[in-house]
Amino acid sequence: CVASDGSQLFPGWSGAFAIPPLVAHHVREGSDLTQASNQAAVSADANLGEGVGLIGVLSRGRVDRLAYTKQAIQMALIPALERTEYDRAAPAGEARAG
């Protein structure tokens, strides 16, 4: 996810999870994640990506795609909302994060 104030970009990420090997195989073959999940018989939902997502299936409903996306948006907004801390220069010679 990337948020923008019109002049800067602020990337944000949610947590990461491993997808099952057979699903990954189908993705490498060109399928999107919904198609790959269905081909691997992890799901039979043709609209998986618009619903709970693969994360919802694999976590047995503990985490759904909306919550996962919301987390990425929240992380992207942190530097945009707390500009003072992110605009402070690092000591000379150190790379600036972001």
C-alpha positions as CSV (number, residue, x, y, z in Angstrom):
1,C,0.0,0.0,0.0
2,V,1.2,3.5,-0.7
3,A,-0.3,6.7,0.7
4,S,0.5,10.1,-0.8
5,D,0.2,13.7,0.2
6,G,0.6,14.8,-3.4
7,S,4.3,15.4,-3.1
8,Q,5.6,12.4,-1.2
9,L,4.9,8.7,-1.2
10,F,4.5,6.7,2.1
11,P,4.7,2.9,1.7
12,G,3.0,0.7,4.2
13,W,2.9,-3.1,4.7
14,S,0.8,-5.5,6.6
15,G,2.1,-8.7,8.0
16,A,3.4,-11.4,5.7
17,F,2.4,-15.1,5.4
18,A,3.5,-18.0,3.4
19,I,1.1,-19.3,0.8
20,P,0.8,-23.1,0.4
21,P,3.3,-24.6,-2.1
22,L,0.7,-25.7,-4.6
23,V,-1.0,-22.3,-4.6
24,A,2.4,-20.7,-5.2
25,H,3.0,-23.1,-8.1
26,H,-0.2,-22.0,-9.8
27,V,0.7,-18.3,-9.3
28,R,4.1,-18.9,-10.9
29,E,2.3,-20.5,-13.8
30,G,0.3,-17.2,-14.3
31,S,-2.8,-17.6,-12.2
32,D,-3.9,-14.8,-9.8
33,L,-4.2,-15.7,-6.2
34,T,-7.9,-16.5,-6.3
35,Q,-7.5,-18.7,-9.3
36,A,-4.5,-20.4,-7.8
37,S,-6.3,-21.0,-4.5
38,N,-9.2,-22.6,-6.4
39,Q,-6.9,-24.7,-8.7
40,A,-5.1,-26.0,-5.6
41,A,-8.5,-26.8,-3.9
42,V,-7.7,-24.5,-1.0
43,S,-10.9,-22.6,-1.8
44,A,-13.9,-23.0,-4.2
45,D,-14.8,-19.3,-4.1
46,A,-14.5,-17.6,-7.5
47,N,-14.6,-14.2,-5.7
48,L,-12.1,-15.0,-3.0
49,G,-10.1,-11.9,-3.6
50,E,-13.1,-9.7,-3.1
51,G,-14.1,-11.5,0.1
52,V,-12.1,-12.8,3.0
53,G,-9.1,-13.5,0.7
54,L,-6.7,-16.4,1.0
55,I,-5.6,-15.0,4.4
56,G,-9.1,-15.5,5.6
57,V,-9.2,-19.1,4.4
58,L,-5.8,-20.0,5.8
59,S,-6.3,-18.3,9.1
60,R,-9.8,-19.9,9.5
61,G,-11.4,-16.5,9.7
62,R,-9.1,-15.0,12.3
63,V,-7.7,-12.5,9.8
64,D,-9.6,-11.4,6.7
65,R,-8.5,-9.5,3.6
66,L,-10.1,-6.2,4.7
67,A,-8.3,-6.2,8.1
68,Y,-5.1,-7.1,6.3
69,T,-5.5,-4.2,3.9
70,K,-6.5,-1.8,6.6
71,Q,-3.3,-2.6,8.5
72,A,-1.2,-1.7,5.4
73,I,-3.0,1.6,5.0
74,Q,-2.5,2.4,8.7
75,M,1.2,1.7,8.4
76,A,1.5,3.9,5.3
77,L,-0.2,6.8,7.1
78,I,2.2,6.8,10.1
79,P,4.9,9.0,8.5
80,A,2.3,11.1,6.8
81,L,0.6,11.9,10.1
82,E,3.8,12.2,12.2
83,R,5.8,14.4,9.8
84,T,7.9,16.1,12.4
85,E,9.7,12.9,13.4
86,Y,10.1,11.7,9.8
87,D,11.4,15.0,8.5
88,R,14.2,15.2,11.1
89,A,17.6,14.6,9.5
90,A,19.7,11.6,10.5
91,P,23.3,12.2,11.5
92,A,25.6,12.8,8.5
93,G,26.6,9.6,6.7
94,E,23.5,7.7,7.7
95,A,20.9,6.8,5.1
96,R,17.4,8.2,5.6
97,A,14.7,5.5,6.0
98,G,11.8,5.6,3.6
